[in-house]
């Protein structure tokens, strides 16, 4: 395992740009934290972003305490690899629907009418964008 105090490497970004699920944990919740699987996007600036409803429990907790982490692991059948990013998280009112559309295209076959309808339902709802600003990055590759 290695740690880099605050930044994602080129190899980290390459790994995070795959359609993998991340497990998000936020501070201010029950002990121990209750991670939730999420879609996410690693940005060129080295942040991690995702979208959610503005009244979700994670947003309420992040408004009280902005610390969060996300863990992403390689799927079964590949060599063991995981990445953990922790840091301050901002709740951004803009850009969530654009992010949602990009992520849906990454994770779903939008030619499937059921998935297209699912996306339309998500896009019809209010969304905010969560941005994790890395302060600590842990990684493991076997």
N, C-alpha and C positions, 0 to 999 in steps of 0.2 A: 504494500500500500504506500502511496506517496501523497504528500500534501503540498499544495501551492497556495500561499496565503490568500490570494484574491482573484486569480484569473484562470480562464479556460484556455487550454492549448489548442493548436490547430487540430490535433488528433481528437481532443475532447469534442470540439465543434463538429467534426466529421461524424463521430459516433452519435451525437445528439441530434443530428439532422436526419437520422433514420426514423421510420415510423414506429417508435417504441413508446410504451407507456411509462410515465414517470409516477412516482409516489410522493405526493405533496404532504408535508406536515407543517402546521402553523403553531406558533407559540400561543400561550394563553388558553389552551384547551385542557382537557383532562390529562392526567398523568397516568401512564405514558401517553405521548401524542398518538393520535389516531390517523395514520396516513391514508390518503385517498388516491386512487389511480386517476391520472389526468393526461390529457393531450397537452403538449407544450411545444415551444419553438425556441431554439437557440438563435440569438441575433448575431450579426456581424460585430456588434459592439461588445459582445461577451455577456449579455444578460440572458435570462430565461424568462419567457413570457407565456401566459396562458389566459384563458377567459373564464368568466363565471358570472352568475347573476349578482347584481349589486347588493341584494339583500341576503346573500348566502351567509351561512355561519362563518366560513373562512374569512369573508370580507369583514364581518363584524369583529372577529378576533384580530385580524390584521390592523384594523383601525385602532385597537387598544395597544397592540404590541406588534410592530412590523416585521418581526423575525419569522423566517420560513426556511424550509429546506425541501429539496427535491432529490430523489434517488432514482436513477435509471439503470437498468440491468440488461445485459444481453440475453436474448431468449435461449431456452433450452436447446441443446444441439450445437451451440457455438461454445467456443472457449469462454471460461468465466471472465466476466468483465462487468464492472459497475462504476458509476460516477455519482458522487454526492456533492451537491452545491447548496451552501447555506449563506444567508445574508439578509439584509434589509429589503423589504418588499414595499413597492409603491402600488397604490390602486389608481389606475389611470382611467378617466372617463372616456377617452377617445381611442379608436383603433381596434376595439374588441370585435366588431363585426367583420372587419377585414381579416383579422387574425383567425377568426372562426372559419371563414370561407377557405383560407389557405390550409388550415389544419384538417378540415373536413375532406378536402381534396387529397391530402396526404394519407389520412387514415381510412377513408371510405371510398368505395367505388360509386361515384356520384351519377353514373349511368343507371344504376339501380334506382328505380322509382321510389322504393321505400326509403332508401338513404337520402335521396333528393328531398323527399317530403320531410324527413327528420331534420335535415339542414334548414329547410324553410321554416320549420317550427322554432328552431333555435334562433334563427335570424330575426324572427318576428318578436322575440323577447328582448328586454333590456339586458345588456351585458356590459361588464367592465373588464379591463385588461389588468392583470396582475403582472408585475415585473420584479423578478428577483435579481438584485444587484449582488453578485458574488462577493463574499468576504472570506469564505473558506471553501476550498475545493479539495475533496478527497477522491482518490481514484484507485482502482485495483484492476489488474489484468494478469491472468495466469497464462 
